[in-house]
Amino acid sequence: MNKVVKKVAAVALSALMVGGIFAGCSSNSNDKKTVDKDTYNVGICQLTQHDALDNATKGFKDKLNELAKADGKTINFDYQNASNDSATCATIVNKFVSSNYDLILANATPALQAAATATAASKIPVIGTSVTDYGTALDIEMDPTASTGINVTGTSDLAPLADQAKMILDLFPDAKTVGAIYCSAEANSQYQVDGVKKALEAKGVKCNFYTFADSNDISSVAKKAAKESDVIYIPTDNTMAQNTEAINNIAAGVPIIAGEEGIFNKTNAVATLSISFYEIGEKAGAMAYEILTKGTDPATMNIQQAENLTYYYNKDQADKFKAHIPENYQAYEAK
C-alpha cells in the first residue's frame, strides 16, 4: 500500500505539470460541472465507533450541512462504519469510488490509507480527519501541516508531543520510567510514542514500548507495563479506545496519562492534553465545502490542526496518585 501511495504522489505531480502546460488549470477532477451542482454525494468511511471518531464525523456533517444550507445546496451523506477492520475500509471506499461520489471523508488512518489507494486513478477528493500524521499514514515526505501533493488533505488530531511528555513530568516529577501502550498495527500511534519517548529521554526519563497486534493481548501487555513503569502513557489509538476496560482492570495501581479525552475519561486516567475532535471535524467540513463548491485542489491545501488545546485532570485520580497539578489544568466534568 505504501509503495502505491508513493506512486500516486509521483503520478499526481506529473499530472499537475502536464495539466499546467496543456490546460492551464488544476488537475483536480472537481471541475466546473461539479462546482456548479446543487446536490453533492459524500461518502464517509469511519474506522470504528467510539466517542472521538463519532465527534469528528458529527462536526464534519454539521459544518458541511451548515455551509450548504446557507447557499441553498444539499449534501447527501453515505455513512459507513468499518468495525475496526482495514479490509472493510477498502471495501467501503471502493464502493464510493464506483458510485462516483463527489468527495470521501476518511475518518482515522486506515480509512485514509484505503481511500488514498482507491482514488489513485479517479482522483476523487479525499478529506481525512482523526489522523495524527499524514506523512506517516501515506508514506510520503512532508511537514505535518504541509499539503500532501496528491488528492488528499484534511485535519490532524495531534496534540503537541513535547507538551504531552512535559505533562507527564509536570504531574509526576519523580517518575523514572514511563510505559507507552499502543497497537503496533496503527502507524500513527508509533509516531506519537516515538515523539514522546524522544522528549522524555531528553529529560533523562526512560520510556519503554508495550505493543500488541491483537486486542486479546491487551491485558497481558498492560499487566507487564504496570509492573515495570512509574507512569503509563496511552497515545491516541483507536484499538486502545475500544478496550479501555482492560486497561482499567490491570493498570489500576499505576497513574495513566492519555493522549485524548475519550481514553482519558474511560480509563480513569490522571490527565490528558485534549483537542476537540468535533472541532477538527468542523474544519474538515469547511475544507470539503471549499473543494466541492470552489473546485479547490486538495493537493494544494495544507493539513489543519486543532486550535484549542485543554489540559484536563481527574481530581480523584490525581489525589490517589499524589499528582502535582499545575494551575493551567482544568478539573474534568463528564459531558
C-alpha positions as CSV (number, residue, x, y, z in Angstrom):
1,M,0.0,0.0,0.0
2,N,2.8,2.4,0.9
3,K,4.5,1.9,-2.5
4,V,1.2,2.5,-4.2
5,V,0.8,5.8,-2.4
6,K,4.3,6.9,-3.3
7,K,3.5,6.2,-7.0
8,V,0.2,8.1,-6.5
9,A,2.3,11.1,-5.4
10,A,4.5,10.9,-8.4
11,V,1.6,10.5,-10.8
12,A,-0.2,13.4,-9.2
13,L,2.9,15.6,-9.6
14,S,3.3,14.7,-13.2
15,A,-0.4,15.4,-13.8
16,L,-0.1,18.8,-12.3
17,M,2.8,19.6,-14.6
18,V,1.1,18.3,-17.7
19,G,-2.1,20.0,-16.8
20,G,-0.3,23.3,-16.3
21,I,1.3,23.0,-19.8
22,F,-1.7,21.9,-21.8
23,A,-4.7,23.1,-19.9
24,G,-3.6,25.9,-17.7
25,C,-5.7,24.6,-14.8
26,S,-5.7,22.3,-11.8
27,S,-5.6,18.5,-12.3
28,N,-8.3,18.1,-9.7
29,S,-11.2,16.1,-11.0
30,N,-13.5,18.6,-9.2
31,D,-14.2,20.6,-12.4
32,K,-16.8,23.3,-13.2
33,K,-19.5,20.8,-13.7
34,T,-19.0,19.6,-10.1
35,V,-18.7,23.1,-8.7
36,D,-22.0,24.2,-10.2
37,K,-24.0,21.3,-8.8
38,D,-26.8,21.9,-6.3
39,T,-26.6,18.4,-4.7
40,Y,-23.4,16.6,-3.7
41,N,-22.9,13.0,-2.7
42,V,-20.3,12.5,0.1
43,G,-19.2,9.1,1.3
44,I,-18.0,8.7,4.9
45,C,-15.8,5.8,5.9
46,Q,-15.3,5.7,9.7
47,L,-12.9,3.1,11.0
48,T,-14.8,2.2,14.1
49,Q,-17.3,3.6,16.6
50,H,-16.0,5.5,19.7
51,D,-16.5,9.0,21.0
52,A,-13.6,10.7,19.4
53,L,-14.3,9.4,15.8
54,D,-18.0,9.9,16.3
55,N,-17.5,13.5,17.3
56,A,-15.2,14.2,14.3
57,T,-17.9,12.8,11.9
58,K,-20.6,14.9,13.6
59,G,-18.5,18.0,13.3
60,F,-17.9,17.3,9.6
61,K,-21.5,16.7,8.8
62,D,-22.8,19.7,10.9
63,K,-20.4,22.2,9.2
64,L,-20.9,20.8,5.7
65,N,-24.7,21.0,6.1
66,E,-24.5,24.5,7.6
67,L,-22.5,25.8,4.7
68,A,-24.6,24.0,2.1
69,K,-27.9,25.2,3.6
70,A,-26.6,28.9,3.5
71,D,-26.0,28.5,-0.2
72,G,-29.2,26.6,-1.0
73,K,-27.3,23.4,-1.7
74,T,-27.9,19.8,-0.4
75,I,-25.4,17.2,0.8
76,N,-26.3,13.5,0.7
77,F,-24.2,11.5,3.1
78,D,-23.4,7.8,2.9
79,Y,-22.0,6.9,6.3
80,Q,-20.3,3.5,6.6
81,N,-18.6,2.1,9.7
82,A,-15.7,-0.4,9.1
83,S,-15.9,-2.1,12.5
84,N,-12.2,-1.5,13.1
85,D,-11.2,-3.6,10.0
86,S,-8.8,-2.2,7.4
87,A,-10.1,-4.6,4.7
88,T,-13.6,-3.4,5.3
89,C,-12.3,0.2,4.9
90,A,-11.1,-0.8,1.4
91,T,-14.4,-2.4,0.5
92,I,-16.3,0.7,1.6
93,V,-14.2,3.3,-0.2
94,N,-14.1,1.2,-3.4
95,K,-17.9,1.3,-3.4
96,F,-17.8,5.1,-3.0
97,V,-15.4,5.3,-6.0
98,S,-17.6,3.0,-8.2
99,S,-20.6,5.2,-7.3
100,N,-18.6,8.2,-8.4
101,Y,-19.2,10.2,-5.2
102,D,-18.1,13.8,-5.2
103,L,-15.9,13.5,-2.1
104,I,-14.9,11.0,0.5
105,L,-14.3,11.6,4.2
106,A,-11.8,9.1,5.7
107,N,-12.1,9.1,9.5
108,A,-9.0,7.6,11.0
109,T,-5.7,6.4,9.5
110,P,-6.7,3.0,8.0
111,A,-9.7,4.7,6.3
112,L,-7.4,7.4,4.9
113,Q,-4.9,4.8,3.6
114,A,-7.7,2.8,1.9
115,A,-9.2,5.9,0.4
116,A,-5.9,7.2,-1.0
117,T,-5.3,3.9,-2.7
118,A,-8.9,3.5,-4.0
119,T,-8.9,7.0,-5.5
120,A,-5.5,6.9,-7.1
121,A,-6.9,6.7,-10.6
122,S,-10.2,8.6,-10.3
123,K,-8.7,11.5,-8.2
124,I,-11.9,11.8,-6.2
125,P,-11.1,14.3,-3.4
126,V,-10.4,12.7,-0.1
127,I,-10.6,14.6,3.2
128,G,-9.1,12.9,6.2
129,T,-9.8,13.5,9.9
130,S,-8.7,11.9,13.2
131,V,-5.3,11.3,11.5
132,T,-2.2,12.1,13.5
133,D,0.5,12.5,10.8
134,Y,-0.3,12.4,7.1
135,G,3.3,11.8,6.1
136,T,3.4,8.7,8.2
137,A,0.0,7.5,7.2
138,L,0.6,7.9,3.4
139,D,4.4,7.2,3.5
140,I,5.3,10.5,1.8
141,E,7.8,13.1,2.8
142,M,6.0,16.2,4.1
143,D,5.9,18.5,7.1
144,P,2.9,17.8,9.5
145,T,1.0,20.9,8.4
146,A,2.0,21.0,4.7
147,S,0.0,19.8,1.7
148,T,0.2,16.2,0.5
149,G,0.7,16.9,-3.2
150,I,-2.0,14.3,-4.1
151,N,-5.8,14.3,-4.0
152,V,-5.8,14.1,-0.2
153,T,-6.0,16.7,2.5
154,G,-7.7,17.0,5.9
155,T,-7.2,17.6,9.6
156,S,-4.9,16.2,12.2
157,D,-5.7,15.0,15.8
158,L,-2.2,15.6,17.0
159,A,-1.7,17.3,20.3
160,P,1.9,18.5,20.6
161,L,4.1,15.5,21.6
162,A,6.7,17.5,23.5
163,D,3.9,19.1,25.6
164,Q,2.5,15.6,26.3
165,A,5.9,14.5,27.6
166,K,6.2,17.6,29.7
167,M,2.7,17.0,31.1
168,I,3.9,13.6,32.4
169,L,6.9,15.2,34.2
170,D,4.9,18.1,35.5
171,L,2.4,15.8,37.2
172,F,5.0,13.2,38.3
173,P,8.4,14.9,38.5
174,D,9.9,11.8,40.3
175,A,9.0,9.4,37.5
176,K,12.0,7.4,36.1
177,T,10.3,5.0,33.7
178,V,7.2,5.6,31.5
179,G,5.5,2.7,29.7
180,A,3.7,3.5,26.4
181,I,1.0,1.0,25.5
182,Y,-0.3,1.0,21.9
183,C,-1.4,-1.1,19.0
184,S,1.5,-1.9,16.7
185,A,-0.8,-2.0,13.7
186,E,-1.5,1.7,14.0
187,A,1.2,3.7,12.3
188,N,0.2,7.0,13.9
189,S,0.4,5.5,17.4
190,Q,4.0,4.7,16.6
191,Y,4.6,8.3,15.5
192,Q,3.2,9.6,18.8
193,V,5.1,7.3,21.1
194,D,8.3,8.0,19.2
195,G,7.9,11.7,19.8
196,V,7.0,11.4,23.4
197,K,9.9,9.0,24.0
198,K,12.4,11.4,22.4
199,A,11.2,14.3,24.6
200,L,11.2,12.2,27.8
201,E,14.7,10.8,27.2
202,A,16.0,14.3,26.6
203,K,14.9,14.9,30.2
204,G,16.6,11.7,31.5
205,V,13.4,9.6,31.8
206,K,13.3,6.1,30.3
207,C,10.4,5.3,28.0
208,N,9.6,1.7,27.2
209,F,7.1,0.5,24.5
210,Y,4.5,-2.2,25.2
211,T,2.8,-3.2,22.0
212,F,0.1,-5.6,20.9
213,A,-1.3,-6.6,17.5
214,D,-4.4,-8.4,18.7
215,S,-6.8,-6.8,21.2
216,N,-6.8,-10.2,23.1
217,D,-3.2,-9.4,24.2
218,I,-4.0,-6.1,25.7
219,S,-4.5,-7.4,29.3
220,S,-1.1,-9.2,29.4
221,V,0.7,-6.3,27.8
222,A,-1.0,-3.8,30.2
223,K,-0.1,-6.0,33.2
224,K,3.6,-6.1,32.2
225,A,3.6,-2.3,31.6
226,A,2.0,-1.6,35.0
227,K,4.6,-3.8,36.8
228,E,7.6,-2.1,35.1
229,S,6.5,1.5,34.9
230,D,6.1,4.5,37.2
231,V,3.6,6.1,34.7
232,I,1.7,4.7,31.8
233,Y,1.2,6.7,28.6
234,I,-1.6,5.9,26.1
235,P,-1.5,7.7,22.8
236,T,-4.5,8.5,20.6
237,D,-5.1,4.9,19.5
238,N,-8.3,3.5,18.1
239,T,-7.8,0.0,19.3
240,M,-7.0,1.2,22.8
241,A,-10.1,3.4,22.8
242,Q,-12.2,0.3,22.2
243,N,-10.6,-1.6,25.0
244,T,-10.3,0.8,27.9
245,E,-11.8,-1.6,30.4
246,A,-8.9,-3.9,30.1
247,I,-6.6,-1.1,31.0
248,N,-8.7,-0.1,34.0
249,N,-8.7,-3.7,35.3
250,I,-5.0,-4.3,35.0
251,A,-3.3,-0.9,35.4
252,A,-5.4,0.5,38.3
253,G,-2.3,0.8,40.5
254,V,-0.3,3.0,38.1
255,P,-1.2,6.5,37.0
256,I,-2.2,6.8,33.4
257,I,-1.7,9.8,31.1
258,A,-4.0,9.7,28.0
259,G,-3.4,11.2,24.5
260,E,-7.0,12.1,24.0
261,E,-10.1,12.9,26.0
262,G,-12.1,9.7,25.3
263,I,-9.4,7.4,26.5
264,F,-8.7,9.7,29.5
265,N,-12.3,9.6,30.6
266,K,-12.9,5.8,30.1
267,T,-9.6,4.7,31.7
268,N,-9.8,6.9,34.8
269,A,-6.5,8.4,33.7
270,V,-5.0,11.2,35.8
271,A,-4.8,13.7,32.9
272,T,-4.8,14.5,29.2
273,L,-3.8,17.3,26.8
274,S,-7.0,17.3,24.9
275,I,-8.1,18.5,21.5
276,S,-11.7,18.7,20.3
277,F,-12.5,16.1,17.7
278,Y,-15.7,17.9,16.9
279,E,-13.5,20.9,16.0
280,I,-11.3,19.0,13.7
281,G,-14.4,17.5,12.1
282,E,-15.8,21.0,11.5
283,K,-12.5,22.1,10.0
284,A,-12.6,19.1,7.7
285,G,-16.2,20.0,6.7
286,A,-15.2,23.5,5.8
287,M,-12.3,22.2,3.7
288,A,-14.7,19.8,2.0
289,Y,-17.1,22.5,1.1
290,E,-14.4,24.6,-0.5
291,I,-13.3,21.7,-2.6
292,L,-16.9,20.9,-3.7
293,T,-18.1,24.4,-4.4
294,K,-14.9,26.3,-5.4
295,G,-13.0,23.5,-7.1
296,T,-10.0,23.9,-4.9
297,D,-7.4,21.2,-5.4
298,P,-6.9,19.1,-2.2
299,A,-3.3,18.6,-3.3
300,T,-2.6,22.2,-2.5
301,M,-4.5,22.5,0.8
302,N,-2.4,22.4,4.0
303,I,-3.3,19.9,6.7
304,Q,-5.1,21.7,9.5
305,Q,-4.8,21.1,13.3
306,A,-7.0,21.9,16.3
307,E,-6.5,25.4,17.6
308,N,-7.9,24.8,21.1
309,L,-6.0,22.6,23.5
310,T,-7.1,21.9,27.1
311,Y,-5.3,20.3,30.0
312,Y,-7.8,18.1,31.9
313,Y,-7.3,16.2,35.1
314,N,-9.3,13.8,37.1
315,K,-9.3,15.1,40.7
316,D,-9.9,11.7,42.3
317,Q,-7.1,10.0,40.4
318,A,-4.8,13.0,40.9
319,D,-5.4,12.8,44.7
320,K,-4.9,9.0,44.6
321,F,-1.5,9.2,43.0
322,K,-0.5,12.5,44.7
323,A,0.0,14.2,41.3
324,H,1.3,17.8,41.2
325,I,-1.4,19.7,39.3
326,P,-0.3,23.0,37.6
327,E,-2.6,26.0,37.7
328,N,-3.5,25.8,34.0
329,Y,-5.2,22.4,34.3
330,Q,-9.0,22.1,34.5
331,A,-10.8,19.6,36.6
332,Y,-12.7,17.3,34.2
333,E,-16.5,17.2,34.3
334,A,-18.1,14.5,32.2
335,K,-20.1,16.0,29.3
